Amino acid sequence: MKELPNPTFPFSPATMPRGSLHRPSPAIQSQGNTSIASVVQGGLVVSWARHADEVRQAQALRYEVFSTEMGARLNTAVPDHDVDLFDNYCEHLIVRDQRTQKVVGTYRLLMPVQAQRVGSTYSDLEFDLVRLRGLREHMVELGRSCVHPEFRHGGVIMALWGALAEFMVRNKMDTMIGCASIPMLHNGIVSGDVAASIWQQLKQTHLAPVEYQVLPRLPLPVEYLDATLDVEPPALIKGYLRLGAKILGAPAWDPDFNTADLPMLMRISDMPARYRKHFLGS
């Protein structure tokens, strides 16, 4: 198998020995050249991609969800794969079905040093993040989260979040940011009304302090949309909010992915005690 090229290795910071970001958990498997992985409840295996072919499997799942299912228009050099310039700089977290070994869930993480190397985070492309400059040294960007339709029962997300929490603590990172997407397709019609309504709800209850608020580069025109719909946020956004996440401002419009994207920030210190105990044991 072809190993990932630099700049994915060495991991950040550069003085760390290779692989030290990913601490083995008590239930470890290591077979030949396969990734270090821990078996979690429900027949799922969570691991960090170590080779280009594992990243390709994650990119294939992303394409299936974002393009085939959600109708995103992806400009990709690899047919049937969601690939962009950030992928080679990211760590890729994957969840497999233990029975079939198929990748059924994925996240990608961009560390601060790698963000400097690539020139920005993905979120910088959608939002002016100048007010977060004081957080960047210990801030990890989460992105491209997706789960296979047959596995959207919560177990995959819990497996991903458990690995993410351990990653953050081990590497002395305290802040996570990312763009949480709201599909623009509602009842078969492309409309921003749902996103505008969700933004109207959440800014009343989960808006970050003004010193952390950011501005979208291509704003969703919420002032021209119906923001009075009685709708709930997507399950992933509700999950983030339960973990203590805050909304950083109004949504941006992503025409390629056909979504409205909410900027979100989550800090380990803001995580409720019951979730800290569940994911970190403390």
C-alpha positions in Angstrom: 0.0 0.0 0.0 1.2 3.5 -0.8 1.9 5.5 2.4 0.7 9.1 2.6 3.3 11.6 1.4 4.4 14.7 3.3 3.0 17.1 4.5 0.7 14.6 6.2 3.8 13.2 8.0 5.4 14.1 10.2 2.5 14.9 12.4 2.2 18.2 14.2 4.2 19.3 16.1 7.1 18.1 14.0 9.1 17.0 17.0 6.6 14.3 17.9 7.5 10.7 16.9 5.5 9.4 14.0 2.2 8.0 15.0 2.2 9.5 18.5 -0.9 11.5 17.9 -3.0 8.3 17.9 -2.8 6.6 21.3 -3.7 2.9 21.2 -6.8 2.2 23.2 -7.2 -1.0 25.3 -8.8 -3.1 22.5 -6.1 -2.9 19.8 -5.8 -4.8 16.6 -2.8 -4.7 14.4 -2.6 -7.1 11.4 0.2 -6.8 9.0 0.1 -3.4 7.4 -3.4 -2.5 8.5 -4.1 0.6 10.6 -4.0 0.6 14.3 -7.7 0.4 15.3 -9.9 -0.2 18.3 -13.0 -2.2 18.1 -16.0 -0.4 19.6 -19.4 -1.5 20.5 -21.8 -2.5 17.8 -19.4 -4.2 15.4 -17.7 -0.9 14.4 -13.9 -0.3 14.1 -12.5 3.2 14.4 -9.0 4.0 13.0 -6.8 6.7 11.6 -6.0 6.4 7.9 -2.3 5.5 7.5 -2.2 4.9 3.7 -3.5 6.7 0.6 -5.8 3.8 -0.2 -7.6 4.3 3.1 -8.0 8.0 2.5 -9.4 7.1 -1.0 -12.0 4.9 0.7 -13.1 7.8 2.9 -13.2 10.1 -0.2 -15.4 7.5 -2.0 -17.9 7.6 0.9 -17.8 11.4 0.9 -18.6 11.4 -2.8 -21.5 8.9 -2.3 -23.0 11.1 0.4 -22.3 14.6 -0.8 -22.7 14.1 -4.6 -24.9 11.1 -5.2 -27.2 11.6 -2.3 -27.1 15.4 -1.7 -26.5 16.6 -5.2 -23.2 18.5 -4.6 -21.3 19.6 -7.6 -17.8 18.4 -6.9 -14.7 19.5 -8.9 -12.5 16.5 -8.4 -9.6 15.0 -10.2 -10.5 11.5 -9.1 -13.7 10.1 -10.5 -16.3 9.1 -7.9 -14.2 10.6 -5.1 -14.5 13.8 -3.1 -11.0 15.2 -3.2 -9.7 18.7 -2.5 -6.5 20.5 -1.8 -6.8 20.1 2.0 -7.0 16.3 2.1 -3.2 15.8 1.9 -2.7 18.0 4.9 -5.4 16.4 7.1 -5.6 13.5 9.4 -8.5 11.2 8.3 -10.6 9.4 10.9 -12.6 6.4 9.6 -15.1 4.0 11.0 -15.6 0.6 9.3 -18.2 -2.1 9.6 -16.3 -4.9 11.3 -18.1 -7.5 9.3 -17.6 -6.1 5.8 -14.6 -3.8 6.4 -16.4 -1.1 4.5 -15.9 2.5 5.5 -19.2 3.8 6.9 -18.2 7.0 8.5 -15.4 9.6 8.3 -14.1 12.9 9.6 -11.0 14.9 8.6 -9.0 17.0 11.0 -6.7 19.9 10.1 -4.1 20.6 12.8 -2.7 24.2 13.3 0.7 23.5 11.8 -0.8 21.9 8.7 -3.2 24.8 8.4 -0.2 27.1 8.2 1.4 24.9 5.6 -1.7 24.8 3.3 -2.3 28.5 3.9 -5.7 28.5 5.7 -8.4 26.3 7.0 -11.4 25.3 4.8 -13.5 27.4 7.1 -11.4 30.5 6.2 -12.7 30.1 2.6 -16.3 30.6 3.8 -15.9 33.0 6.8 -13.7 35.8 7.9 -12.2 34.2 11.0 -10.0 37.2 12.2 -11.6 37.1 15.6 -10.4 33.6 16.2 -6.8 34.4 15.7 -6.0 34.1 19.4 -7.4 30.5 19.4 -5.5 29.1 16.3 -2.5 27.7 18.1 -4.6 25.1 19.8 -7.5 24.9 17.3 -8.3 21.9 15.2 -10.7 22.1 12.2 -13.2 19.3 11.7 -14.7 18.8 8.3 -16.2 16.5 5.7 -18.2 14.6 8.3 -20.5 12.0 6.8 -22.0 8.6 7.6 -23.3 5.9 5.2 -27.2 6.0 5.0 -27.4 2.4 6.4 -25.5 3.4 9.6 -27.1 6.6 10.7 -28.2 5.2 14.0 -25.8 7.1 16.3 -23.2 4.5 16.9 -20.9 5.7 14.1 -21.0 9.3 15.3 -20.4 8.2 18.9 -17.3 6.2 17.7 -16.0 9.2 15.8 -16.6 11.6 18.7 -14.8 9.3 21.1 -11.7 9.2 19.0 -11.8 12.9 18.4 -12.0 13.7 22.1 -9.0 11.5 22.9 -7.1 13.1 20.0 -7.8 16.6 21.3 -6.7 15.9 24.8 -3.6 13.9 23.8 -2.3 16.6 21.6 -3.2 19.5 24.0 -5.7 21.0 21.6 -8.7 22.7 23.3 -10.8 24.1 20.5 -12.6 22.6 17.4 -14.1 24.6 14.6 -16.0 23.7 11.5 -18.8 24.4 9.1 -22.0 22.5 9.9 -24.2 22.1 6.8 -27.9 22.5 6.4 -29.2 21.0 3.1 -31.0 23.6 0.9 -33.3 20.9 -0.6 -36.5 20.8 1.4 -39.6 18.8 0.3 -38.0 18.5 -3.2 -37.5 22.3 -3.5 -34.3 24.2 -3.3 -34.9 26.8 -0.6 -33.0 28.6 2.1 -36.0 29.0 4.3 -35.1 26.0 6.5 -31.6 27.3 7.1 -32.8 30.8 7.8 -35.3 29.4 10.3 -32.7 27.3 12.1 -30.4 30.3 12.3 -33.1 32.4 13.7 -33.7 29.7 16.4 -30.1 29.0 17.4 -28.9 32.6 17.5 -31.3 33.1 20.4 -29.9 30.2 22.4 -26.5 29.2 21.2 -24.7 32.2 19.8 -21.1 32.7 20.8 -19.9 35.8 22.6 -19.3 38.8 20.2 -15.6 38.5 20.5 -15.8 35.1 18.7 -18.4 35.9 16.1 -17.4 35.7 12.4 -18.8 37.0 9.1 -19.7 34.8 6.1 -17.9 35.7 2.8 -21.0 34.7 0.8 -23.9 35.2 3.2 -27.1 33.3 2.8 -29.6 36.1 2.2 -31.6 35.4 5.4 -33.3 38.8 5.3 -35.1 37.7 2.1 -36.1 34.3 3.3 -38.9 32.9 5.5 -37.3 32.4 8.9 -40.5 31.4 10.7 -40.6 27.7 9.8 -41.1 25.2 12.7 -38.1 23.0 11.9 -35.4 21.2 13.8 -31.7 21.5 13.1 -30.0 18.5 11.5 -29.1 15.7 13.9 -25.4 16.4 13.7 -25.8 20.1 14.7 -28.1 19.1 17.6 -25.3 16.7 18.7 -22.7 19.4 18.6 -25.0 21.7 20.6 -25.4 19.0 23.3 -21.7 18.8 23.5 -21.4 22.5 24.3 -20.8 24.0 20.8 -21.6 27.6 20.0 -22.8 29.2 16.7 -20.3 31.8 15.5 -22.6 33.7 13.3 -25.0 33.7 10.3 -24.8 31.0 7.7 -22.8 31.1 4.5 -24.1 29.8 1.2 -22.2 27.0 -0.4 -23.6 26.8 -4.0 -21.4 23.8 -4.9 -22.5 21.6 -2.0 -26.1 23.1 -2.2 -26.0 23.8 1.6 -26.1 26.6 4.1 -23.1 26.4 6.4 -23.2 27.5 10.0 -19.8 28.3 11.6 -19.5 26.4 14.9 -16.9 26.3 17.7 -16.6 23.7 20.4 -14.2 23.8 23.3 -13.3 20.9 25.5 -13.8 23.1 28.6 -17.4 23.7 27.6 -18.3 20.1 27.3 -20.9 19.0 29.9 -19.5 16.8 32.7 -21.5 13.8 31.6 -20.0 13.9 28.1 -16.5 14.5 29.4 -16.9 11.4 31.6 -18.3 9.4 28.7 -15.6 10.3 26.1 -12.6 11.1 28.4 -13.3 9.2 31.6 -12.9 12.4 33.6 
